[in-house]
Amino acid sequence: MNPLRQWKNELTAQRAVKVLAEKGYNAVYAKSLAEAREKLFEMIPEGSSIGLGGSETLAAMNILEELRTDKYRLFDRYNCKNHFEVCRDSLMSDVFISGTNAVTLNGELVNIDCSGSRTAAIMYGPRKVIVVVGANKIVPDIAHALERLKEIAPMNVKRLHHGCPCETTGFCADCNAPNRMCNHIGITLNAQKFPGRLNVIVVAEEAGF
Ligand code: SF4
């Protein structure tokens, strides 16, 4: 990466960690995705049941193989017969691991979801939530986050082949397609309610989209 971009990412990520910590999140800085992976596993007690939110950031961290070992009880959304039931079980997991679509420099998490399983789990249910976010997803405020959501949604539609109009055009037309992806927006404003529940690893690297 361009060293100036890297320098900017590091400072932005550190700034986000500071703001998130002030809002009650357990916020952790990681210089790289490899370091984020180490910190993530340090946060998960062996024997935990694990739920996952779909995430390109997590995919880039290559965590699935480890989570599938007998050290953990993974609700495996990527290898299951009934995705709906696995997502329901994940709502009561010990640890829910997820990416996020945006983190604001006011300490908010902003997510858009198809089924709502990820937005719901971040808000309530799992005893502990660990969110990993790259520096490219840090935005000034909720208004910018909502713009970001609209910008990136077509890429998710394309990735998952939902067949909505944006899969052809590349931009959001606020469709009414049967397989529309953008059905729920979850905004977490503050993490003081349950200390230690919401953990955010902010990576000074671009991850996901
Ligand atoms: S609302 Fe429809 S058109 Fe817009 S991004 Fe979502 S799926 Fe695509």
Residues whose N, C-alpha, C, O or C-beta is under 5 A from the ligand:
A	BS01	SF4	A153 P154 V157 C164 P165 C166 F171 C172 A173 D174 C175 R180 M181 C182
